[in-house]
Amino acid sequence: MSGSNSPALSEAVRENAVVELLRVAPVAEELAARFAAAGHQLYLVGGPVRDVMLGRLGNDLDFTTDARPQQVLALVRPWADAVWETGIAFGTVGLAKHGQQLEITTFRADSYDRVTRNPEVTFGDSIEADLLRRDFTVNAMAVELSRRRFVDPYGGVQALADKVLDTPATPQESFADDPLRMLRAARFVSQLGFRPAPRVVEAMTSMADEITRITAERVQAELSKLLCGAHPKLGIELLVDTGLAAHVLPELPAMRLEIDEHHQHKDVYHHSLVVLDQAIAQEEDGPDLILRLAALLHDVGKPATRRFEEGGGVSFHHHEVVGAKMVRKRLRELKYSKEIINDVSQLVFLHLRFHGYGKGEWTDSAVRRYVTDAGPLLSRLHKLVRADCTTRNRRKAQHLQRTYDELEERIARIAAEEDLARVRPDLDGNEIMRLLGVPPGPIVGKAWKFLKDLRLDRGPLEHEDAVAELRQWARDQGIDVPS
């Protein structure tokens, strides 16, 4: 165990935490009074206790009690605004009161089969045993509400003060019971900026293979939370350094290419972490999972496309095409939604397009296509491309940023003139059918695409010009056009 009752911190720290919890969550005191009147203990436990000490208590409160689930139901039904029993097989009763979500779980003393992560649910009789089975000491603190007593048998307060992530039991026991806790360790490192205790890192490294017991959906949920944390780089580095990433996101360690002294190129893995940080710095409305995934994975195609050139150069031709396919495959295996898969892979596919802009040689047609191909992802693509400018040559970096400024200005100018957000052909499907005398079918689709490409190349056409172009296209296709 990691310690006892945190003697290095004054009792006043714990007392202040209790007072603050009851101030910000008065519903907890109200609930505790019902349990005390029935002769039961009720503790606020885990994340809420940790978060109030970090000054970031949310709207969800977790409790634990010696009362059995049916006793809990009898106590809360007359009092709660709503009650649900979806977790009752695991000893958990959910309820809502005064707009807050509450969960009350009977003390647990579970055992695990250590093949899956499913426990054999066993109810316990002490708060200390219940806290021992929790994942980390910073989540193994509780407040006994009726007596306003802070309970911290495993040194959680001290761990918070030291910003250390450790386990109440040994890490080996904890991770064998539930290997997902190894990913949760990386996630908490990202969210809280804590450092893992050496024994935690050692256990994660030696037990990394155990993560294969966890379903893709649960892995994905933890990865998403990690990426959206305040310090995702720290969490990612922990996954890669311990070998966990080799199982859950193997494309990351694969980017750690050896640097050949005769063939100079960037370390792709560390470059990707820099791009991630620089993309995050541009976020405007909180964490953007799609942007962060694209920034982290934008160069995953480089290892497969690396070629050493004569004269000491290195090339990665078409790595954006290969990378987009790899990203699509990996995110599909991690059970991400179709929308996220499409958006991230499209950003990876497009991230190099700007480098063909040169010194502004693109025609207005090329600018229109850039905007149209990006579609609703344009704002994210701007951020990703700017984040990808990581050269140490300050003059070159400034030139790239100025060039992109110019491209954005051109986009804004053309968009103001032509409404680029809704680029469509100058003739719609009904007009195409009427002018060509054809029914709905493949010919209409081909004509529509021809007209859209024409619109992208030349901008808006006068109506009679669009009609003339359509008629000429149809004749070229061997279609009899009505006079």
C-alpha positions in Angstrom: 0.0 0.0 0.0 1.1 3.5 -0.7 0.9 5.0 2.7 -1.3 5.8 5.8 -3.5 8.8 6.4 -1.1 11.3 4.8 0.7 12.6 8.0 2.7 15.1 6.0 -0.4 17.3 5.4 -2.3 19.0 8.2 -5.7 17.8 9.3 -7.0 21.3 8.3 -6.5 20.3 4.6 -9.0 17.4 5.1 -11.4 19.4 7.2 -11.4 22.1 4.5 -12.2 19.6 1.9 -15.1 18.3 3.9 -16.5 21.8 4.4 -16.1 22.6 0.7 -17.8 19.4 -0.4 -20.8 20.1 1.7 -20.9 23.7 0.5 -20.9 22.9 -3.2 -23.0 19.7 -2.8 -25.6 20.3 -0.1 -27.7 17.5 -1.6 -25.1 15.1 -0.2 -25.8 16.2 3.4 -29.5 15.9 2.9 -29.0 12.3 1.6 -26.7 11.4 4.4 -29.3 12.4 7.0 -31.7 9.8 5.5 -29.1 7.1 5.7 -28.0 8.0 9.2 -31.6 7.9 10.4 -31.9 4.4 9.1 -28.7 3.3 10.8 -26.5 3.3 7.7 -23.2 4.9 6.8 -22.9 7.0 3.6 -19.6 8.2 2.1 -19.0 10.5 -0.7 -16.2 8.7 -2.5 -13.7 8.7 -5.4 -13.6 11.3 -8.2 -15.8 14.0 -6.4 -13.5 14.0 -3.4 -10.4 14.2 -5.6 -12.0 16.9 -7.8 -13.1 19.2 -4.9 -9.5 19.2 -3.7 -8.4 20.2 -7.2 -11.1 22.9 -7.3 -13.1 21.3 -10.2 -16.1 19.5 -8.8 -18.5 18.5 -11.5 -22.2 17.7 -11.4 -22.0 14.0 -10.8 -21.6 12.6 -7.2 -20.6 9.1 -6.3 -21.4 7.5 -2.9 -20.7 4.2 -1.2 -22.6 2.7 1.7 -22.9 -0.4 3.9 -26.6 -0.6 3.0 -27.5 -3.3 0.5 -29.0 -2.3 -2.9 -32.7 -3.0 -1.9 -32.2 -1.0 1.3 -30.8 1.8 -0.8 -33.8 1.7 -3.1 -36.2 1.9 -0.1 -34.3 4.9 1.3 -34.1 7.0 -1.9 -37.3 6.3 -3.8 -39.5 8.6 -1.6 -36.8 11.3 -1.8 -35.3 11.3 -5.3 -36.7 13.1 -8.4 -35.9 9.9 -10.4 -34.4 6.5 -9.7 -32.9 4.0 -12.1 -31.7 0.4 -11.4 -29.6 -0.3 -14.5 -26.5 -1.0 -12.4 -28.2 -2.8 -9.5 -26.6 -6.2 -10.3 -23.3 -4.5 -9.5 -24.7 -2.9 -6.4 -25.3 0.6 -7.9 -28.5 2.6 -7.7 -28.7 5.8 -9.8 -30.8 8.8 -9.0 -31.4 12.4 -9.8 -32.1 15.2 -7.2 -32.1 19.0 -7.6 -30.6 18.6 -11.1 -27.6 16.5 -9.9 -26.8 12.9 -10.9 -26.0 10.7 -8.0 -24.8 7.0 -7.8 -24.8 5.0 -4.6 -22.9 1.7 -4.6 -22.8 -0.8 -1.8 -19.3 -1.5 -0.3 -17.6 -3.9 -2.7 -15.1 -6.7 -2.0 -15.0 -8.1 -5.6 -12.8 -10.9 -6.9 -11.8 -11.0 -10.6 -11.3 -14.0 -12.9 -8.3 -12.3 -14.4 -9.3 -13.6 -17.8 -11.8 -10.8 -18.6 -12.2 -7.6 -16.6 -15.6 -8.7 -15.2 -15.7 -9.0 -11.4 -17.6 -11.5 -9.4 -19.6 -9.0 -7.4 -19.3 -9.4 -3.7 -20.5 -6.9 -1.2 -18.2 -5.8 1.6 -18.6 -4.4 5.1 -15.9 -1.8 5.5 -14.9 1.4 3.7 -11.2 0.6 3.9 -11.7 -2.7 2.0 -13.9 -0.9 -0.5 -11.2 1.8 -1.1 -8.5 -0.8 -1.4 -10.1 -2.2 -4.6 -10.2 1.2 -6.3 -7.8 2.1 -9.1 -5.6 4.9 -7.7 -5.0 6.4 -4.3 -6.2 9.8 -5.5 -9.5 8.1 -6.2 -9.4 6.1 -2.9 -10.5 8.9 -0.6 -13.9 9.3 1.0 -15.9 11.6 3.3 -18.2 10.1 5.9 -21.0 12.6 5.6 -22.9 12.2 8.9 -19.7 12.5 11.0 -17.9 14.9 8.5 -14.9 12.6 8.7 -12.3 12.4 6.0 -11.2 8.8 5.2 -7.8 8.4 3.5 -6.2 5.1 4.4 -3.9 4.9 1.4 -2.3 8.3 1.2 -4.5 9.9 -1.5 -4.2 13.4 -0.1 -0.4 13.2 -0.1 -0.4 11.8 -3.7 -2.6 14.7 -4.8 -0.2 17.2 -3.2 2.8 15.4 -4.8 1.0 15.0 -8.1 1.8 11.3 -8.1 -0.4 8.5 -9.5 -0.1 5.3 -7.4 -2.3 2.3 -6.6 -3.9 1.4 -3.2 -2.9 -2.3 -3.6 0.2 -3.3 -5.6 0.0 -2.2 -9.2 0.4 -5.8 -10.3 -2.8 -6.8 -8.3 -4.7 -3.8 -9.5 -3.9 -4.2 -13.2 -4.4 -8.0 -13.1 -7.9 -7.4 -11.8 -8.6 -4.8 -14.5 -6.0 -4.1 -17.2 -8.1 -1.1 -18.3 -6.6 0.7 -15.3 -3.3 0.9 -17.2 -5.0 3.0 -19.8 -6.7 5.0 -17.1 -3.3 5.7 -15.6 -2.2 7.3 -18.9 -5.6 9.1 -19.1 -5.2 10.6 -15.6 -1.6 11.6 -16.4 -3.1 13.6 -19.4 -6.0 15.0 -17.5 -4.3 15.9 -14.2 -0.7 16.4 -15.3 0.4 13.9 -12.6 3.5 11.6 -12.9 3.0 7.9 -12.4 4.9 6.3 -9.5 7.9 4.2 -10.7 6.2 1.0 -9.6 3.2 1.8 -11.7 5.3 2.4 -14.8 7.1 -0.9 -14.1 3.9 -2.8 -13.8 2.4 -1.2 -16.9 5.5 -2.2 -18.8 5.7 -5.8 -17.7 1.9 -6.3 -18.0 1.2 -4.4 -21.3 0.1 -7.6 -23.0 -2.8 -7.8 -20.6 -4.5 -4.9 -22.3 -5.6 -7.3 -25.0 -8.3 -8.5 -22.6 -10.1 -5.2 -23.0 -12.7 -4.5 -25.7 -12.0 -2.0 -28.4 -14.9 0.2 -27.3 -13.4 0.6 -23.8 -9.9 1.3 -25.2 -11.4 3.9 -27.5 -13.2 5.6 -24.7 -10.0 5.9 -22.7 -7.9 7.1 -25.6 -10.4 9.8 -26.4 -10.4 11.0 -22.9 -6.6 11.0 -22.8 -6.4 12.9 -26.1 -8.9 15.5 -24.8 -7.0 16.0 -21.5 -4.9 19.1 -20.6 -1.6 17.2 -21.1 -2.2 14.6 -23.8 1.5 14.5 -24.8 2.4 13.1 -21.3 -0.3 10.4 -21.5 0.8 9.4 -25.0 4.5 9.2 -24.0 3.5 6.9 -21.1 1.6 4.6 -23.5 4.5 4.4 -25.9 7.2 4.1 -23.3 5.5 1.2 -21.5 4.6 -0.7 -24.6 0.9 -0.3 -24.3 0.6 1.7 -27.5 2.0 -1.2 -29.4 -1.3 -3.0 -28.6 -3.8 -0.2 -28.8 -2.3 2.3 -31.3 0.7 0.6 -32.8 1.1 3.3 -35.5 2.6 5.6 -32.8 5.7 3.6 -31.8 6.1 2.7 -35.4 6.8 6.3 -36.1 10.0 6.2 -34.0 12.2 5.9 -37.0 15.9 5.5 -36.6 17.7 8.7 -37.5 20.5 7.9 -40.0 23.4 10.3 -39.7 23.8 10.3 -43.5 20.1 10.6 -44.3 18.8 13.5 -42.3 15.1 13.7 -41.5 12.9 14.5 -38.5 12.1 12.0 -35.8 8.5 11.5 -37.0 7.1 10.4 -33.6 8.5 13.5 -31.7 7.5 15.7 -34.6 3.9 14.4 -34.3 3.8 15.2 -30.6 5.0 18.8 -31.4 2.3 19.1 -34.1 -0.3 17.9 -31.5 0.8 20.6 -29.0 0.7 23.2 -31.7 -2.7 22.2 -32.9 -4.0 22.3 -29.4 -2.6 25.8 -29.0 -5.0 26.9 -31.8 -8.2 25.5 -30.4 -10.9 28.0 -29.7 -13.7 26.2 -28.1 -12.2 23.5 -25.9 -10.7 20.1 -26.8 -11.3 19.1 -30.4 -10.9 15.3 -30.7 -11.0 15.2 -34.5 -8.2 17.8 -34.7 -6.1 16.1 -32.1 -6.4 12.7 -33.7 -5.5 14.2 -37.1 -2.5 16.0 -35.6 -1.2 13.0 -33.8 -1.7 10.6 -36.8 -1.0 12.9 -39.8 2.3 11.3 -40.5 1.5 7.6 -39.8 2.2 6.8 -43.5 5.8 7.9 -43.3 7.4 4.6 -42.1 5.8 2.7 -44.9 6.8 5.2 -47.6 10.4 6.1 -46.4 12.9 5.9 -49.2 16.6 6.8 -49.0 17.7 8.9 -51.9 21.1 9.3 -53.5 23.0 12.2 -52.0 21.7 11.6 -48.5 18.1 12.7 -48.9 15.0 10.9 -47.6 11.6 10.9 -49.2 8.1 9.9 -48.1 6.2 10.0 -51.4 2.4 9.8 -51.0 2.6 9.2 -47.3 -0.6 11.3 -46.9 -2.5 8.7 -49.1 -1.0 5.7 -47.3 -1.6 7.5 -43.9 -5.2 8.2 -44.6 -5.9 4.5 -45.3 -4.0 3.5 -42.2 -5.9 5.9 -40.1 -9.2 4.7 -41.5 -8.3 1.1 -40.7 -7.1 1.8 -37.1 -10.0 4.0 -36.1 -12.4 1.5 -37.5 -10.8 -1.2 -35.4 -11.1 1.1 -32.4 -14.9 1.4 -33.1 -14.9 5.1 -33.7 -17.9 6.5 -35.3 -18.1 6.8 -39.1 -18.1 10.6 -38.9 -14.9 10.7 -36.9 -13.2 8.1 -39.1 -14.1 10.1 -42.3 -13.1 13.4 -40.9 -9.8 12.4 -39.4 -8.7 10.4 -42.5 -9.7 13.3 -44.8 -7.6 15.7 -42.8 -4.6 13.3 -43.0 -5.2 13.0 -46.7 -5.3 16.8 -47.2 -2.6 17.9 -44.8 0.1 18.1 -47.5 -1.9 19.8 -50.2 -0.9 23.3 -49.1 2.8 22.6 -49.8 2.0 22.6 -53.5 0.9 26.2 -53.2 4.6 27.3 -53.5 4.8 31.1 -53.6 1.2 31.5 -54.5 1.2 29.8 -57.9 -2.2 28.2 -57.4 -5.0 29.4 -59.6 -8.3 30.5 -58.2 -9.6 27.1 -59.5 -7.0 25.3 -57.3 -8.0 27.4 -54.3 -11.7 26.5 -54.9 -10.8 22.9 -55.0 -8.9 23.1 -51.8 -11.9 24.6 -50.0 -14.3 22.2 -51.6 -12.3 19.1 -50.8 -12.0 20.3 -47.2 -15.7 21.2 -46.9 -16.7 21.6 -43.3 -13.2 20.6 -42.2 -11.6 23.7 -43.6 -11.1 25.4 -40.3 -9.5 22.3 -38.8 -7.4 21.9 -41.9 -6.1 25.5 -41.5 -5.1 24.6 -37.9 -3.5 21.3 -38.8 -1.4 22.8 -41.6 -0.2 25.6 -39.4 0.6 23.1 -36.6 2.6 21.0 -39.1 5.1 23.9 -39.7 7.7 22.7 -37.1 11.0 23.6 -38.8 13.7 24.9 -36.5 14.6 27.4 -39.2 12.8 30.5 -37.9 13.0 32.3 -41.2 11.5 29.3 -43.1 8.8 28.9 -40.5 7.8 32.5 -40.7 7.7 32.3 -44.5 5.4 29.2 -44.3 3.1 31.0 -41.9 3.0 34.2 -44.1 2.3 32.0 -47.2 -0.6 30.3 -45.4 -1.9 33.8 -44.3 -2.0 34.7 -48.0 -3.8 31.5 -48.9 -6.4 32.2 -46.2 -6.8 35.7 -47.5 -7.4 34.4 -51.0 -9.9 31.9 -49.7 -11.8 34.7 -47.9 -11.8 36.9 -51.0 -13.1 34.2 -53.3 -15.6 33.0 -50.7 -17.0 36.5 -50.4 -17.4 36.7 -54.1 -18.7 33.2 -54.8 -20.1 31.7 -51.6 -17.6 28.8 -51.6 -19.3 27.1 -48.7 -22.1 26.0 -51.1 -20.3 25.5 -54.4 -22.8 23.7 -56.7 -23.2 23.5 -60.5 -24.9 26.5 -62.2 -27.7 24.1 -63.3 -29.5 21.7 -61.0 -30.7 18.2 -61.7 -34.1 19.1 -62.9 -32.7 21.6 -65.4 -30.2 19.0 -66.6 -33.0 16.5 -67.3 -35.1 19.1 -69.1 -32.3 20.4 -71.3 -31.0 16.9 -72.2 -34.4 15.2 -72.3 -33.3 12.4 -70.1 -34.9 10.7 -67.1 -33.3 10.4 -63.6 -30.2 8.1 -63.8 -26.4 7.9 -64.3 -26.4 10.5 -67.1 -27.8 13.2 -64.8 -25.1 12.4 -62.2 -22.3 12.6 -64.8 -23.6 15.8 -66.2 -23.9 17.3 -62.7 -20.3 16.3 -61.9 -19.1 17.9 -65.2 -20.9 21.1 -64.3 -19.5 21.2 -60.8 -16.0 20.7 -62.0 -16.5 23.5 -64.5 -17.8 25.7 -61.7 -14.7 24.9 -59.6 -12.4 25.7 -62.6 -14.0 28.9 -63.9 -16.2 30.2 -61.1 -19.9 31.1 -61.5 -21.1 31.0 -65.1 -23.8 33.0 -66.8 -26.9 30.8 -67.3 -26.7 30.7 -71.1 -23.0 29.8 -70.8 -23.7 26.9 -68.5 -26.4 25.7 -70.8 -24.0 25.9 -73.8 -21.3 24.0 -71.9 -23.8 21.3 -70.9 -25.1 20.8 -74.5 -21.5 20.6 -75.8 -20.6 18.0 -73.1 -23.7 15.9 -74.0 -22.8 16.0 -77.7 -19.3 14.9 -76.8 -20.8 12.0 -74.9 -22.9 10.9 -77.9 -26.2 12.1 -76.3 -28.9 13.4 -78.6 -29.7 16.8 -77.3 -33.2 18.2 -78.0 -33.1 21.5 -80.0 
